[in-house]
Amino acid sequence: MFSNWRTQRMAQVVRDGGVIAYPTEAVWGLGCDPWSADAVYRLLAIKARPVEKGLIVIAADIGQLDFLLEDLPEAWRDKLAASWPGPNTWLVPHQGRLPEWVTGVHDTVAVRVTDHPLVRELCQFTGPLISTSANPAGRPAARTRLRIEQYFHGELDGVLGGSLGGRRNPSLIRDLRTGETVRPS
């Protein structure tokens, strides 16, 4: 995959504990390192989102999520593999392998292997990444870079420019254990 200096620079910002915005399949996202409590709590403050709700973790490929998936039944792993990369977010039992600032009050964590080429490239440099819609709580998700500036002027450590994917709606969210749809696409 072609790597550009902007993606590498934003990956370094994430590794340094920063919060960035980037285009996803349908809307702009905010992201940071899921292992950095300071970064995640700052992202939550920027969005005015309660930590209890939990966050989505995205990856470049299923291998980046092996630490979460290794003990799952083979049928569940096969279901995940068949749906990725793509607009399918799954609630997966985290078994305490992610911190509470990512999982909130839940025994599952939302995970997805993105099919957006720029975001996949970013995750190749950062590893798994927090991904949440770029909007203050209760406001529509940003669909333009201008809206990012209007919502978050001066609060972010960087913006990875690029185009949104062709989707109209954010990803489908389903519970891996039950198959129940939590958020339709």
TORZAKE-314310 format. One record per atom (N, C-alpha, C, O, CB): x, y negated, z. Coordinates in steps of 0.05 Angstrom, whole numbers, padded with zeros to 5 digits, always signed. Glycine has a CB too. Layout:
residues N
XYZ
...
//
This chain:
residues 185
+00017+00024+00000
+00000+00000+00000
+00018-00025+00000
+00038-00026+00014
-00019+00000+00024
+00010-00044-00015
+00025-00069-00017
+00023-00084+00010
+00001-00088+00020
+00015-00087-00040
+00045-00093+00020
+00045-00107+00045
+00053-00136+00040
+00072-00142+00026
+00065-00094+00065
+00038-00154+00051
+00045-00182+00047
+00053-00195+00074
+00046-00185+00095
+00021-00198+00035
+00068-00216+00072
+00079-00229+00096
+00058-00239+00114
+00062-00240+00139
+00097-00252+00088
+00035-00248+00104
+00013-00258+00122
+00003-00236+00140
-00002-00240+00163
-00010-00270+00105
-00001-00212+00128
-00010-00189+00145
+00010-00182+00166
+00003-00178+00189
-00016-00165+00127
+00035-00182+00158
+00057-00176+00177
+00058-00197+00199
+00062-00190+00223
+00084-00174+00163
+00054-00222+00192
+00055-00244+00211
+00032-00241+00231
+00036-00244+00255
+00054-00271+00197
+00008-00235+00221
-00016-00232+00239
-00013-00208+00257
-00021-00208+00280
-00042-00231+00222
+00000-00186+00246
+00005-00163+00262
+00023-00170+00286
+00020-00160+00308
+00017-00140+00245
+00043-00186+00280
+00061-00195+00302
+00047-00211+00322
+00052-00209+00346
+00085-00210+00290
+00029-00228+00313
+00012-00244+00332
-00003-00225+00350
-00005-00230+00375
-00007-00263+00317
-00015-00204+00339
-00030-00185+00355
-00012-00171+00375
-00018-00168+00398
-00044-00164+00337
+00011-00162+00365
+00031-00148+00383
+00041-00166+00405
+00048-00157+00427
+00054-00138+00366
+00041-00192+00400
+00050-00212+00420
+00027-00219+00439
+00031-00237+00456
+00061-00236+00407
+00004-00207+00437
-00019-00212+00455
-00038-00233+00445
-00055-00243+00460
-00008-00221+00481
-00037-00239+00419
-00055-00259+00408
-00083-00248+00400
-00087-00224+00398
-00043-00272+00385
-00101-00267+00395
-00128-00261+00385
-00130-00274+00357
-00124-00297+00354
-00150-00272+00405
-00138-00257+00338
-00139-00267+00310
-00167-00262+00299
-00183-00246+00309
-00118-00254+00293
-00172-00276+00276
-00196-00270+00260
-00187-00259+00233
-00165-00265+00224
-00213-00297+00256
-00204-00242+00222
-00198-00229+00196
-00224-00221+00183
-00244-00216+00197
-00178-00205+00200
-00224-00218+00156
-00248-00209+00142
-00251-00179+00145
-00232-00164+00145
-00247-00217+00112
-00276-00170+00148
-00282-00141+00149
-00300-00134+00126
-00303-00150+00107
-00295-00133+00177
-00312-00111+00127
-00329-00102+00106
-00354-00120+00101
-00362-00123+00078
-00339-00074+00112
-00365-00132+00122
-00389-00147+00119
-00388-00175+00131
-00399-00194+00120
-00412-00133+00132
-00374-00178+00153
-00372-00204+00167
-00343-00208+00176
-00327-00190+00175
-00392-00206+00192
-00337-00232+00185
-00310-00237+00197
-00310-00225+00224
-00330-00224+00239
-00304-00268+00198
-00286-00215+00232
-00282-00202+00258
-00261-00217+00274
-00245-00232+00264
-00274-00174+00254
-00262-00213+00300
-00241-00221+00318
-00228-00196+00328
-00241-00176+00333
-00253-00238+00342
-00202-00198+00331
-00187-00174+00340
-00163-00181+00358
-00154-00203+00358
-00178-00158+00317
-00155-00160+00372
-00131-00162+00389
-00122-00134+00396
-00135-00114+00389
-00137-00179+00415
-00101-00132+00411
-00090-00107+00420
-00107-00095+00442
-00111-00108+00463
-00060-00110+00430
-00119-00071+00438
-00137-00060+00459
-00122-00054+00485
-00135-00051+00506
-00150-00035+00449
-00096-00051+00485
-00080-00044+00509
-00072-00069+00525
-00062-00066+00547
-00055-00029+00501
-00077-00093+00514
-00070-00118+00528
-00095-00129+00542
-00113-00140+00529
-00059-00138+00508
-00095-00126+00568
-00118-00136+00584
-00121-00167+00579
-00143-00176+00576
-00114-00130+00614
-00099-00181+00580
-00100-00210+00576
-00113-00217+00549
-00130-00235+00548
-00072-00222+00578
-00104-00204+00528
-00115-00210+00501
-00145-00203+00500
-00161-00219+00490
-00100-00194+00480
-00153-00180+00510
-00181-00172+00509
-00198-00191+00525
-00219-00199+00516
-00184-00143+00518
-00190-00197+00549
-00206-00216+00566
-00207-00243+00553
-00228-00257+00556
-00194-00217+00594
-00186-00252+00540
-00187-00277+00526
-00207-00276+00503
-00222-00295+00499
-00159-00285+00516
-00206-00254+00487
-00225-00251+00465
-00254-00252+00476
-00271-00265+00465
-00220-00224+00450
-00259-00238+00498
-00286-00238+00510
-00294-00266+00518
-00317-00273+00515
-00287-00218+00534
-00275-00281+00530
-00282-00308+00538
-00288-00326+00514
-00306-00342+00515
-00258-00320+00554
-00272-00323+00493
-00277-00338+00468
-00305-00333+00457
-00318-00351+00448
-00256-00332+00447
-00313-00308+00458
-00340-00300+00448
-00362-00305+00468
-00386-00305+00461
-00340-00271+00440
-00355-00308+00493
-00375-00309+00515
-00390-00282+00516
-00414-00282+00519
-00395-00333+00512
-00375-00260+00514
-00386-00233+00514
-00378-00220+00540
-00355-00220+00548
-00376-00217+00489
-00397-00208+00554
-00391-00194+00579
-00375-00169+00574
-00380-00154+00556
-00417-00187+00594
-00355-00164+00591
-00338-00141+00589
-00354-00115+00591
-00346-00095+00580
-00316-00141+00610
-00376-00115+00605
-00392-00091+00610
-00402-00079+00584
-00407-00055+00583
-00415-00097+00628
-00406-00095+00563
-00417-00085+00538
-00398-00067+00523
-00407-00050+00507
-00425-00108+00520
-00372-00070+00527
-00353-00054+00512
-00348-00066+00484
-00362-00084+00475
-00363-00025+00509
-00328-00055+00471
-00319-00065+00445
-00314-00042+00426
-00311-00019+00434
-00294-00083+00448
-00312-00049+00400
-00305-00030+00379
-00275-00029+00375
-00262-00050+00377
-00320-00036+00352
-00265-00005+00371
-00237-00001+00364
-00236+00009+00336
-00249+00029+00329
-00222+00018+00384
-00220-00004+00319
-00217+00005+00291
-00189+00015+00286
-00171+00010+00301
-00224-00018+00271
-00186+00031+00265
-00161+00043+00258
-00157+00044+00228
-00176+00042+00213
-00158+00071+00271
-00132+00047+00220
-00126+00050+00191
-00132+00078+00181
-00139+00081+00158
-00096+00044+00186
-00130+00098+00198
-00135+00125+00191
-00142+00141+00216
-00138+00132+00238
-00111+00138+00176
-00153+00165+00212
-00162+00181+00235
-00139+00188+00253
-00144+00192+00277
-00177+00206+00225
-00115+00191+00243
-00092+00198+00259
-00087+00178+00281
-00077+00185+00302
-00068+00201+00242
-00093+00152+00276
-00089+00132+00297
-00108+00136+00321
-00104+00124+00342
-00093+00104+00285
-00129+00152+00317
-00148+00157+00339
-00145+00185+00351
-00161+00193+00368
-00176+00154+00328
-00124+00199+00343
-00120+00226+00354
-00120+00228+00384
-00130+00247+00396
-00093+00237+00343
-00109+00207+00397
-00109+00208+00427
-00137+00209+00439
-00140+00219+00461
-00094+00183+00437
-00157+00200+00424
-00185+00202+00433
-00199+00227+00424
-00217+00237+00438
-00200+00177+00423
-00191+00237+00401
-00206+00258+00388
-00196+00286+00392
-00209+00306+00386
-00207+00253+00358
-00171+00289+00403
-00158+00315+00403
-00173+00337+00418
-00171+00360+00411
-00131+00312+00416
-00189+00330+00439
-00203+00350+00454
-00232+00353+00446
-00247+00369+00458
-00203+00342+00483
-00241+00339+00425
-00269+00341+00416
-00274+00368+00402
-00255+00379+00390
-00276+00318+00398
-00298+00377+00403
-00305+00401+00387
-00298+00397+00358
-00301+00375+00347
-00334+00409+00391
-00290+00418+00345
-00282+00417+00317
-00305+00406+00299
-00300+00390+00280
-00274+00444+00306
-00329+00414+00305
-00352+00404+00289
-00355+00374+00291
-00362+00361+00271
-00379+00417+00299
-00349+00362+00315
-00351+00333+00318
-00328+00320+00302
-00332+00300+00289
-00349+00326+00348
-00304+00331+00304
-00281+00319+00289
-00287+00320+00259
-00280+00302+00245
-00255+00335+00296
-00298+00342+00250
-00305+00345+00222
-00325+00324+00213
-00323+00312+00192
-00316+00373+00216
-00345+00318+00231
-00365+00298+00225
-00352+00271+00222
-00359+00255+00204
-00387+00298+00247
-00334+00264+00240
-00320+00239+00239
-00304+00237+00213
-00305+00217+00199
-00302+00235+00264
-00288+00257+00208
-00271+00257+00184
-00286+00254+00159
-00277+00241+00140
-00254+00283+00183
-00310+00266+00158
-00327+00265+00133
-00338+00237+00129
-00345+00229+00107
-00349+00285+00135
-00341+00221+00151
-00353+00195+00149
-00333+00172+00146
-00341+00149+00142
-00371+00190+00173
-00307+00178+00148
-00287+00157+00147
-00267+00161+00124
-00264+00184+00115
-00271+00157+00174
-00254+00140+00115
-00259+00112+00122
-00286+00103+00111
-00296+00113+00091
-00237+00094+00112
-00298+00084+00125
-00324+00074+00116
-00339+00060+00138
-00328+00057+00160
-00341+00097+00106
-00363+00051+00132
-00378+00034+00150
-00393+00050+00172
-00416+00044+00178
-00398+00018+00135
-00380+00070+00183
-00392+00087+00204
-00377+00084+00230
-00354+00092+00232
-00393+00116+00194
-00390+00072+00249
-00379+00070+00276
-00392+00091+00293
-00416+00094+00293
-00383+00041+00288
-00375+00105+00308
-00385+00127+00325
-00379+00121+00355
-00357+00111+00361
-00373+00153+00317
-00398+00127+00372
-00393+00127+00401
-00382+00154+00408
-00395+00174+00407
-00420+00120+00417
-00357+00153+00417
-00342+00178+00423
-00335+00178+00453
-00327+00158+00463
-00316+00179+00405
-00337+00201+00466
-00329+00202+00494
-00299+00194+00497
-00282+00205+00482
-00333+00231+00506
-00294+00176+00515
-00266+00166+00517
-00249+00181+00538
-00225+00179+00537
-00266+00137+00523
-00262+00195+00556
-00249+00212+00576
-00227+00196+00591
-00206+00207+00598
-00236+00236+00562
-00232+00170+00595
-00213+00154+00610
-00188+00147+00595
-00169+00137+00608
-00206+00167+00635
-00187+00151+00569
-00163+00146+00554
-00160+00118+00544
-00140+00110+00531
-00162+00165+00530
-00180+00102+00549
-00179+00073+00542
-00187+00058+00567
-00203+00067+00584
-00198+00066+00518
-00177+00034+00570
-00182+00018+00594
-00211+00007+00594
-00224+00004+00574
-00163-00005+00597
-00220+00000+00618
-00248-00009+00622
-00253-00036+00608
-00276-00042+00602
-00254-00012+00651
-00232-00051+00603
-00236-00076+00588
-00243-00071+00559
-00252-00089+00545
-00211-00094+00590
-00240-00046+00549
-00248-00038+00522
-00275-00024+00524
-00293-00029+00507
-00227-00021+00509
-00278-00006+00542
-00301+00012+00543
-00325+00000+00558
-00348+00009+00555
-00294+00038+00556
-00320-00021+00574
-00342-00032+00590
-00352-00011+00610
-00335+00002+00622
-00366-00040+00572
-00377-00009+00614
-00389+00009+00634
-00396+00036+00621
-00410+00052+00634
-00414-00004+00647
-00387+00041+00597
-00395+00065+00583
-00376+00088+00585
-00352+00084+00589
-00399+00058+00553
-00386+00112+00582
-00368+00136+00581
-00360+00143+00552
-00347+00163+00547
-00382+00160+00594
-00369+00125+00533
-00361+00128+00505
-00348+00102+00497
-00350+00081+00510
-00386+00134+00487
-00334+00103+00474
-00322+00079+00462
-00330+00080+00432
-00331+00102+00420
-00291+00078+00466
-00336+00057+00421
-00343+00055+00393
-00317+00054+00376
-00300+00038+00381
-00360+00030+00387
-00315+00073+00357
-00291+00074+00340
-00299+00077+00310
-00320+00087+00303
-00274+00098+00348
-00281+00066+00293
-00286+00067+00264
-00259+00066+00250
-00240+00053+00259
-00304+00043+00255
-00257+00081+00228
-00235+00079+00210
-00245+00061+00187
-00263+00068+00172
-00225+00107+00199
-00233+00037+00185
-00242+00017+00166
-00235+00025+00138
-00215+00038+00133
-00230-00010+00173
-00252+00016+00119
-00245+00019+00091
-00238-00007+00078
-00236-00008+00053
-00267+00033+00076
-00236-00029+00093
-00228-00055+00082
-00197-00054+00079
-00183-00051+00098
-00237-00078+00101
-00187-00058+00054
-00158-00054+00050
-00141-00072+00066
-00120-00064+00076
-00153-00059+00021
-00148-00097+00070
-00132-00116+00086
-00131-00108+00115
-00111-00109+00128
-00143-00145+00082
-00154-00099+00126
-00156-00092+00154
-00141-00065+00158
-00129-00061+00179
-00186-00090+00163
-00143-00047+00139
-00128-00022+00141
-00098-00028+00142
-00083-00016+00158
-00134-00003+00117
-00089-00046+00125
-00061-00054+00125
-00053-00066+00152
-00032-00060+00163
-00055-00074+00102
-00070-00083+00163
-00065-00096+00189
-00062-00074+00210
-00043-00074+00226
-00088-00115+00196
-00081-00055+00210
-00080-00033+00230
-00055-00015+00226
-00046-00003+00245
-00105-00017+00229
-00045-00013+00202
-00021+00003+00198
+00002-00010+00213
+00020+00004+00222
-00014+00005+00168
+00002-00036+00215
+00024-00050+00230
+00018-00052+00260
+00037-00052+00276
+00027-00078+00219
-00007-00053+00268
-00013-00057+00296
-00021-00032+00311
-00018-00031+00336
-00036-00077+00299
-00030-00011+00297
-00043+00011+00310
-00072+00004+00313
-00081-00016+00302
-00029+00019+00337
-00087+00019+00329
-00115+00013+00334
-00118-00016+00343
-00101-00027+00357
-00127+00032+00354
-00141-00028+00336
-00146-00056+00340
-00174-00060+00350
-00193-00047+00341
-00141-00073+00314
-00177-00078+00369
-00205-00087+00377
-00217-00101+00352
-00203-00116+00339
-00205-00106+00402
-00242-00095+00347
-00256-00109+00325
-00284-00115+00334
-00300-00097+00340
-00256-00092+00299
-00290-00140+00336
-00317-00149+00343
-00325-00172+00324
-00307-00187+00315
-00318-00158+00373
-00350-00176+00320
-00359-00197+00301
-00349-00224+00311
-00349-00229+00335
-00389-00196+00298
-00342-00241+00292
-00332-00267+00298
-00355-00287+00301
-00364-00299+00282
-00312-00277+00276
-00364-00289+00326
-00386-00307+00332
-00388-00310+00362
-00383-00290+00377
-00413-00298+00320
-00395-00333+00372
-00402-00335+00400
-00427-00319+00405
-00444-00316+00388
-00406-00365+00409
-00430-00307+00429
-00453-00291+00436
-00479-00306+00429
-00482-00330+00435
-00453-00284+00466
-00497-00292+00415
-00523-00303+00408
-00523-00319+00382
-00545-00328+00373
-00532-00321+00430
-00500-00323+00369
-00499-00338+00344
-00495-00318+00321
-00485-00296+00326
-00477-00359+00344
-00502-00325+00296
-00498-00307+00274
-00468-00302+00269
-00451-00319+00274
-00510-00319+00248
-00462-00278+00260
-00434-00271+00254
-00424-00288+00231
-00438-00294+00212
-00431-00241+00247
-00399-00297+00233
-00386-00313+00212
-00383-00297+00187
-00374-00275+00187
-00359-00324+00222
-00391-00310+00165
-00388-00298+00138
-00368-00314+00121
-00363-00307+00098
-00415-00295+00124
-00358-00336+00132
-00339-00353+00118
-00317-00362+00136
-00320-00362+00161
-00353-00378+00105
-00294-00369+00124
-00272-00379+00140
-00279-00406+00153
-00271-00412+00175
-00246-00382+00123
-00295-00422+00139
-00304-00447+00149
-00320-00443+00175
-00316-00458+00195
-00322-00462+00129
-00337-00423+00176
-00353-00417+00200
-00334-00409+00223
-00339-00416+00246
-00373-00395+00195
-00312-00394+00217
-00292-00387+00237
-00282-00413+00250
-00280-00415+00274
-00269-00370+00225
-00274-00432+00233
-00263-00458+00243
-00285-00473+00260
-00278-00484+00280
-00254-00475+00219
-00309-00472+00251
-00330-00486+00265
-00335-00473+00293
-00339-00487+00313
-00356-00486+00249
-00336-00447+00293
-00341-00432+00318
-00317-00434+00338
-00321-00437+00362
-00347-00404+00313
-00293-00431+00327
-00270-00426+00345
-00246-00445+00341
-00224-00437+00346
-00260-00398+00340
-00252-00469+00332
-00230-00488+00327
-00210-00490+00350
-00218-00497+00372
-00242-00516+00321
-00186-00483+00344
-00164-00485+00364
-00163-00463+00385
-00145-00463+00402
-00167-00510+00378
-00181-00443+00384
-00182-00422+00405
-00168-00397+00396
-00161-00380+00413
-00210-00416+00412
-00163-00393+00370
-00151-00369+00360
-00121-00373+00355
-00111-00395+00352
-00164-00360+00334
-00106-00351+00355
-00077-00352+00350
-00071-00348+00321
-00047-00352+00313
-00064-00331+00367
-00090-00341+00305
-00086-00338+00276
-00110-00329+00262
-00129-00318+00273
-00063-00319+00272
-00110-00334+00236
-00131-00325+00218
-00118-00311+00194
-00102-00323+00180
-00150-00348+00209
-00125-00286+00189
-00115-00272+00166
-00135-00276+00143
-00157-00265+00143
-00112-00241+00172
-00127-00293+00124
-00144-00300+00102
-00149-00276+00084
-00132-00259+00081
-00133-00323+00087
-00172-00276+00071
-00180-00255+00053
-00209-00255+00048
-00224-00272+00058
-00171-00227+00063
-00218-00236+00032
-00247-00235+00025
-00261-00214+00041
-00249-00193+00048
-00250-00230-00005
-00286-00218+00046
-00303-00198+00059
-00306-00175+00039
-00304-00179+00014
-00330-00210+00067
-00312-00151+00049
-00319-00129+00032
-00347-00134+00021
-00359-00155+00027
-00318-00102+00048
-00358-00116+00007
-00383-00120-00007
-00408-00114+00009
-00430-00115-00001
-00384-00104-00031
-00405-00107+00035
-00429-00099+00051
-00444-00123+00061
-00433-00144+00066
-00420-00081+00074
-00470-00120+00063
-00487-00141+00073
-00490-00140+00103
-00495-00161+00116
-00515-00140+00060
-00488-00116+00115
-00493-00113+00143
-00470-00100+00157
-00455-00085+00144
-00519-00097+00148
-00466-00105+00183
-00445-00092+00198
-00449-00061+00198
-00471-00052+00190
-00444-00102+00227
-00429-00047+00207
-00430-00018+00205
-00452-00005+00222
-00461-00016+00242
-00403-00007+00214
-00460+00018+00213
-00479+00035+00227
-00465+00044+00252
-00441+00051+00251
-00489+00059+00209
-00478+00045+00275
-00467+00056+00300
-00484+00080+00308
-00509+00077+00312
-00465+00034+00322
-00471+00103+00312
-00485+00127+00320
-00470+00140+00344
-00446+00137+00346
-00488+00148+00297
-00485+00154+00361
-00473+00169+00383
-00465+00196+00372
-00481+00211+00361
-00494+00172+00406
-00439+00202+00375
-00429+00228+00364
-00442+00252+00378
-00446+00272+00366
-00399+00229+00368
-00448+00249+00404
-00458+00272+00419
-00487+00279+00411
-00494+00302+00409
-00458+00266+00449
-00503+00258+00405
-00532+00263+00399
-00539+00258+00370
-00560+00268+00361
-00548+00245+00417
-00523+00243+00355
-00530+00236+00328
-00548+00212+00327
-00555+00202+00305
-00543+00259+00314
-00557+00202+00350
-00576+00180+00352
-00564+00154+00340
-00540+00148+00345
-00584+00175+00381
-00580+00140+00324
-00571+00114+00314
-00575+00092+00335
-00597+00089+00345
-00587+00107+00287
-00553+00079+00342
-00554+00058+00362
-00558+00031+00349
-00572+00013+00359
-00528+00058+00379
-00545+00027+00325
-00549+00003+00310
-00550+00011+00280
-00531+00021+00269
-00526-00018+00315
-00573+00005+00267
-00575+00012+00238
-00557-00007+00222
-00549-00028+00231
-00604+00009+00228
-00549+00002+00198
-00533-00015+00181
-00550-00033+00164
-00539-00049+00148
-00515+00002+00163
//
